[in-house]
């Protein structure tokens, strides 16, 4: 128990600099159920013009650490395995690449409306958690938490665990119910699901079966389909509507019997906004090298090693971000012009160029023109960076050396670094300089 809490405290201290944590004091408060969850605040946020109700913690509070600890304990005791987006998409691409060889197939994509807020934390607690082997004080803390917050609100760490507990029961029912219907592939990533069959099955049958499963699994909750995001594709019905799943887009070409892949419209819009933002910043600071660093950071696979030179921690992990990593399944198709959709290919080839021309009337030196012969040999173009998996690795032995990182910082900050600083702090310094 203490080891789990210790690691959480280390991570929390890293996230909130200069916040002193007393492990023994926190441990004592958890053991004696002396946690006041009133520090949790309610908040409405807007994403894609949609209102979402979440809860959040005031910064630097023990209550947030406690919910993170409780989530870890639930994960361990109930052996919760969270869906992995990369694994899901790798398997999905393997399936879609062979679907054209089948005489028939059906694809059904669904989405749950406001999934987290639709689920009752109290109901899940009573059915799946109360009688587990968690310690008595942990059960009491969870009961107290869920008495105050009866929904699986995003923002409370335990909500992720509760959502997966009930969702894996749903997954088992889905796979069992459709086993004899030629189910080739099924995946659910949080609230987003997809089924692929090797034969025709009507939309009505699929919907009816899933509805019956929902009535059993989500009894006592308010779960319902988001009809606006439901897609049905059938080869025999000649229904080939484009659909997106986990940020990728899929369009079936009936003549060539193959899928055309891309990045979903909402994600392309997100990246275009990021391009616009860094160009707007350039118009303010007129620093071309800072623009270059910001652009390359956006258009790279960025790898962080979260423990190097940290004296407070004896465990570590790798974190990877960036468009090149998020859409790595597109890499084998990037040089095949007919396998990437036109909008995505145009964005990867000249999205940033178009942003620069629109806002500046020209392109910066590191991008140059969008002529074919220039694009093919410019590894700063996003299309080529993704194809070659260009990476920024923050590790002094296998990535950017300390000396190289220092030179980068000095070039951006336009000043020398005269004091001793750890590699970890150098990474933070670099990221703070290129952030907006």
N, C-alpha and C positions, 0 to 999 in steps of 0.2 A: 504494500500500500504506500509506504513512504517513498519508495523508489519512483513510483508513478507520479506522485505529488512533486517530488524533487525535480523531475524532468519538466513537468508543466511549469513550475516556478522559474526554471532557467529560461525556458522559451518566453515566458511572460516578461521576465526582466529584460530580455533582449528586445522585445517589442516596445517596452516602455522604459526608456533609458532613465537612469537616476532614480529608479523606484526600488527602494530597499524592501526586501521580503524576508520575513522571519519564518522559516520553514516550521519550526517547532510550534510557534504561535498559531499558524494556519492549521497545522495538524491537530492541535488541541481543540480549536474551534469546530473543526469538522467532526472530530470524535465525540464532542459534547453537544452536537447539533446546535451550535451557537451562531448560525448563519442567518442574516436578515436579508431575504431576497427582495426587499423593497427597493434595493439599489437598481433593480431592473426597471427601465423606463420604456414607455411606448412611443412609437414614432411611425409616421406615414412617409413612405418614399415613393418616387415616381420613376418607373423604368419603361421606356418605349411608350410614353403617354398613358401608362397604366398605374393605378394606385395600388400599392402593396403596404399592408400593415405588418410592421416588424417590431421587435423589442430590442433594446440595446442597453449596454452597461455604461455607467459612468466610468471614466477612465481610472485605472489603477485601483481596482476594488477586489477584495478577497472573494466576493460572491461569484465573480466571473471565473476565477481560478477554481472555485468549488464546482461549478457546472462543468468545466473542462475535465476535472478529476472524475466526476460522476459519469461522464460520457465514456472515459477510458475504462472505468470499472464495468460498465454495462457491456461495452465492446468485448471485454475479456470474458466475462462470465457467460454471455450469450453467444460468444464466438461469431460476432458480426463481421462480415466481409463486405466492404463497400464496393460498388461497381467501379471499374476502371475504364475511363473513356477510351484510352489508347487501345486496350485489349478488345473492347467492344467493337471499335471501328476497324481494327485489323481483321477481326472475324467477319464483320459485315462486308467488307470489301472482297474477302475471299468468296463469300456467297454470291454477291452481285456479279462478280466476274464470270461465274459459271451459269447464271440464270438463263442467259440467252440460248443455252444448249437444251433447255427443257422445252417440252412441247406445250407446257402451260405453267403458269405460276401466279401467285397472288401475294400482294404486299398490303399490309394494313398498319398504318401508323396512328398512334393515339397519344393524347396528352391529358393529364388531369388538371382541372381548373383549381388554381389557388391551393395546391396540394397540401403544403405544410399547415396552413391555417384551417384546412378542412378536417384535419385529424385531431381527435381528442387525446391529449396526453394522459389524462386520468384513466380513460378506457384502456389504452395500451398498457399503462402501468399495472392496472388491476389484472388484466388477462395474461400478460407475458412476463412481468417483472416482480410483482410482489412476492411470489413464492419461489424465487430463485435463491441461490446461495450467497447473494450479496450480504454484507454485514448489516446487522440491525440498524446501526446509525446511518448507513447509506440508504436503506429503505426509508427510514424516517425523514431524511433530508429530501429524498425524491418525492415522497408524499407531500411534504411541506411545499416544495417547489410547484408541483402539479396542482395542488389545491389553489395556489395563487394564480397560476397560468395554465388554464385548461386546454389551450391550443398548442400545437407544435410550432411555436413561433420561430421564424428564422431569426437568428441572433442569440438564441440560447443553445449552447453546445449540445445538450442532451437531445434536442429536437432531431438532429441528424441520426442519432442512434435509434430513436423511437420510430422514425419514418422507415428506416431500413428493417426494423424488427417486423413490422406489419407488412411491409412491401415484399419481403421474401416469402411470406405465406401466400401472398397474391401471386408471385412468380411461380411457385410450386403448383398452384391450382391451374394457372394458365398452361403450363407445360403438360400437365396431366390431362386437362380437358381437350387440348388440341393435338394430342399425341397421335391419334388415329386419323387425323385430317391432313397428314403429310407436312407437319410443321418442320421446316428446315432450320429456321433460325428464330430465336426470340431474345430480345434484350429490353431491359428497362434501366434507364439511368435517371434516378430520382423520380421525376413525374413524367418522363418522356419514354414511350414504349414503341416497339416495332415487332411485327410478326411477318415471317415470310414462309409461304407454303409452296410445295412442288406440284400443286394442282389448283384447279379453280374451286374457290369457296366464296359464296356470296357475301356481300357486305352485311346483309341482314343477319345471317347466321353468326358471323364473327361478333357483331355488336351484341346480339342476344346472349351469346355465351359469356362474353366479358361482363355484361350487365348482371347476369346471375352470379358470377364469381364475386363481383363487387358487393352485391347484396349480402353475401355470406361473410366475406373478409372485412368489409368496411361497415358492418352493422354497428350502429351507434356513432357513426361519423357522418360527415356531410360531403363525402367525396362524389364528384361527378366529372364527366368528360368535358373537355374543352372542344366543342364541335368545330370551332374555327380552325383548329390545328389537326383535325382528323383527316387522313388521306387514305384513299382506297385505289389500288392499282391492280388490274387484272389483264393478263395477256389475251385470254379468250374473249373478254368483253371489250378489248381494244381501249381500255382506260389507262392512259399513260401520263397522268398529271404529274408535273414536277413536284418533288417533295424534299424537305430538308430533315436532317437528323444529326443532332449534336454538332451543329455548326457547318456540316457538309451539305451540299446539294446534290440531288440525284435526278437525272432525266433519262428515260429509256428511249433509245433510238430503235424503232421497230425494224427499219430496213436493214441496219447493220447488226441487229440483235445484240446490242451491248449498251451499257450505261455510259452516260457522259457525266463527269464529276465536276464539282466546283465548291466554292465557299458560299454559304447561304447569304442572301441579300442583307439580312440584319447584321451579320458579322462584317460583310464588306462595308456597310455603312459605318460601323464602329471604327474600322481601320482607316477609312477615308477621313473621318472626323479627327483621328489622331494625326494623320498627315497634315490636315488643315491647321491643327493646333501648333505643331512644331514650326510650321511656316509662319504662322502669326507671331510666334515668339521671336523668330528670326527678324521679322519686320520691326520688332521692338528693340532688340539688342544688336542687330546688324553683325552678329558673330557667325561667320560662315563655318568655322571649325566646330562650334557648338552645335550648329544645325546638322553637320555631318555626323557627329557623335550621337545625337538624338535619333537621327534617321537609321543609322546602322544598328543601334540598340533595338529599335522597333522591328527591324528587318533581319534579325538574327535569332538563332537558338541560343538563349542565354542560360547558362548553367551556374548555379550558386552552390558552393560547399559551405554549409552553415556552421562549421565548427573550427575552421583552421585558425590557429593562434588564440583560441579561446581557452582561458585557464579555468573557467568556471564550469566547463562541461566535459564529460568524458564519453559522450555519444554524439553521433553526427548523422546527417542525411543530405541527400542531393535534392535540390529544387530546380526545375527546368521550366522556363517560360518562353514566350515568343511565338510569332506566327509560323516560323519554320518548324517548330516542334508541334504546335497545335494542329497543323494540317499536313503532317508528314506522310499520310496515306496518298496524297496527291503526287508525291515525288516521282513515282514510276511513270506517270502519265504526262508530265510537264513538257517533255520533248515530243510528245505525240499530239500534234495540233488538233486532232479530231476527238480527243478523249477528255479535254477540259472545256467547260462551257465558255462561250465567247466573253461574257461579262467578267468572269473570274480571270481568264487569260489576259484580257485588256487591263484589268486592275494590276495583276502581277507584273505585267510588262511595262506599263506606262502610267499607273495610277498616281505615283508621286510626281512624275513629270507634268501631268495634267494639272495637278494642284499647284505646282510652282508656276506654270505658265499663266494660270488663272490669277494667282495672287501677285506674282512678281514680274510676269511678262517674259521670263527666261528660266532656264534650269541651272542649278548650281554646277560647278565644275565636276564634282564627283559623280554626277548622274549623266550629264551630257545629253546628246540628242536621242531620239527614239527611232533612228534609222536602224534597219535590220542588221546591217553589218556592225553597227556600234553596240547594239543590245547583246548580240551573241558573245561579245568578248568583254563585256563590262560586268564584273562580279559584284558591283554595287547595285545592279538592277535586282529588284526583289525576286523576279522569276528565276534568275541564276543563283541568287543566294539560297532560295528554297531548294532548287535542284541539287546544289552542291552541299546543302546542309551546313551553311556557314554558321559558325558558332563563336560565342564569347564565353569563355570558361573562366570563372573567377576562382582559380586555384593556382598558387605560385609555382607549382612543380609541373603541372600538366596543362596549364592555360596561360593566362597573362602573368608574367613574372612581377615581382614587387617593383623592380626598376621600371618596367614597361608601364605599369599602372600609375606609378608616381609621375612619369613623363606625361601621361595622358591628363592627369589631374592638373599638373603645372601648366600644361598648354591651354586647358580650358579656363582655369582660375587666373592664369597670367601672373602667377607668383610661385616662388620656390617654397618647398616644404622643408623647414629647418628643424623640425622636432621629430622624435621617434614616434612612430605610430604603427599599430599592428596591421596586418594585411586585411583583417576583418573591418577595421575602421577605415582603411583606404577604400574598400569596396563601398562602404556606406557613403563616404565622401564623394566618390565618383558618381554614384547613383543620385545623390542629392543635387549635384551640379547639373546633371542632365535632365532632372525632373522639372516639371512646370509648376 
